[in-house]
Amino acid sequence: MKLGKFAILMFGIMVFIATTTWGFFYSYMPNMKEVGMLKDSKTANDEEAAKMPQAKKRFEKAKSMIDEKAKAWKQIVETRTPPMDLKRGGIDLSVNAWQLAVDTPKYRDSVQRAVNAQLKKGGVKVVTAPQVQLLDANLPVNQILASFYNYPALKFPVVIFDFGTITVQGTYKQILDNVRAYKSMPNYLAVTDGLRIDGTSPFLTGTYNLTVVGFIRSKSIAPSVPEGAAADSGAGGGAPSAPGGGGRKGPRAGAGGGGG
């Protein structure tokens, strides 16, 4: 059967439409979607790239702030914390518990000397002098860190001495110089408050509250000795006697610092 011109034309049109439709849905449209996704990705990447200089500036600023804080803390550590050396008035917590029982009373005496020297700053006369807490001679060696150094109650060893009210006598300038001098107390952080001055110039009496804090530096802290070690050694669990290890109890020593 011979097809007419019209039938051939319609057949050609249908083939063209089918071929075009197949090409559009199979090839053109997916490719255009991919192109669109690539454009969106490029736009997002360009936006992020534009933020890089600003992000870099923020990073440099944050790093500078960290470096400044680290430098400031390093200065505090070097001048306002006790040294890690008993001979220089500090304490080494890496020694074993038995040695710490011997060293702590000596360190306590060093703190007392530091406080005594600071009390006289400004040329005042000291009327009431504080006493650094004494280490109980009967305190088990495994409790010295908790009692005197507040560790591990705090995340780092620290001595805290709340001395209460201090009384000094002198001129107005001498009393003010005495109180202000605590801001630069060597090896320790000292805080005063409640200053009151009474009397008739130039013979005045000043009273204030004093707290002294010492952040103890230590690369390591020795572990506790076994519970049976005290009984085996015949020491009865108590710390060996040492200077400052007994006698009248001193002031409260902060969280976990009592029992002096």
Secondary structure, DSSP 4 states (H G I P E B T S, - for coil): -PPPHHHHHHHHHHHHHHHHHHHIIIIIHHHHHHHHHHHHHHHHHHHHHHHHHHHHHHHHHHHHHHHHHHHHHHHHHHHHS--S-GGGT---TTS-HHHHHHHHHHHHHHHHHHHHHHHTGGGPEEEE---PPPPPTTSBGGGHHHHHS-TTTSSS-EEEEEEEEEEEEE-HHHHHHHHHGGGG-TTSEEEEEEEEEEEETTEEEEEEEEEEEEEPP-S--PPPPPTTHHHHHTSTTBPPP-TTSSSS-----STT----
